[in-house]
Amino acid sequence: MDSRIRKNRIMNMLEKYDEKLLKFYLNEGPAKLKKRLEIRDDELWRIVFDYLIFEKNAVNVCTKKNTNYIHSIFAEKGPNHIKKAFYLDNSKYESTFEEILDFIGIARGAIYEYVRNNSHYFQDLIRNGKAERIRIELGLEKLKYDGVWEEVLDILLECVSFKNFTYSMFEQGLRFFTNMYNTGRTHRSVKNSNEIR
């Protein structure tokens, strides 16, 4: 069968059942939808998925319907996990993913929570000379995210400074306590202590 005719038939079927497909996608996610439709052909799945993403704006609808849940997952596991969960790994879905990043990550602050929650991981990257990887991992490499990137760097600096500050405070406190203990204690010579026994 000609691929153009096949695609037209698929599109007609999608338009006929689009509400059911969208509802299932929103409730169960893309992986379960693919399994439910018993689609094994990647090209066919791409047509169905693209229809839901671009024609029905499924990701945006799902994000608004499940804002709190997606926010908590984003804050815990980060933008790459969200990208994979929505099947948005391909560069053609970049603008769709940016909608989630802008709404959940930046406007609702999930990206800042994620950075704070995983500051030790990002500090290790910086110590190992891989600081440029952080911006890419967070999906902030575009110029429009320069301001957000600066805020992320401030958070990381604050985390590092706080950690170093608390460690130096601990060391100073220990030194102060040792000095105080040593000056308050009664010193006896070794000779006198043997005589007491």
Sequence and secondary structure as in RCSB ss.txt:
>XXXX:A:sequence
MDSRIRKNRIMNMLEKYDEKLLKFYLNEGPAKLKKRLEIRDDELWRIVFDYLIFEKNAVNVCTKKNTNYIHSIFA
EKGPNHIKKAFYLDNSKYESTFEEILDFIGIARGAIYEYVRNNSHYFQDLIRNGKAERIRIELGLEKLKYDGVWE
EVLDILLECVSFKNFTYSMFEQGLRFFTNMYNTGRTHRSVKNSNEIR
>XXXX:A:secstr
  HHHHHHHHHHHHHHHHHHHHHHHHHH HHHHHHHTT   HHHHHHHHHIIIIIS HHHHHHHHTHHHHHHHHH
HH HHHHHHHTT  SGGGHHHHHHHIIIIIIIS HHHHHHHHTHHHHHHHHHTT HHHHHHHTT  SGGGHHHHH
HHHHHHHHHHHHHHHHHHHHHHHHHHHHHHHHHHS    HHHHHHH 
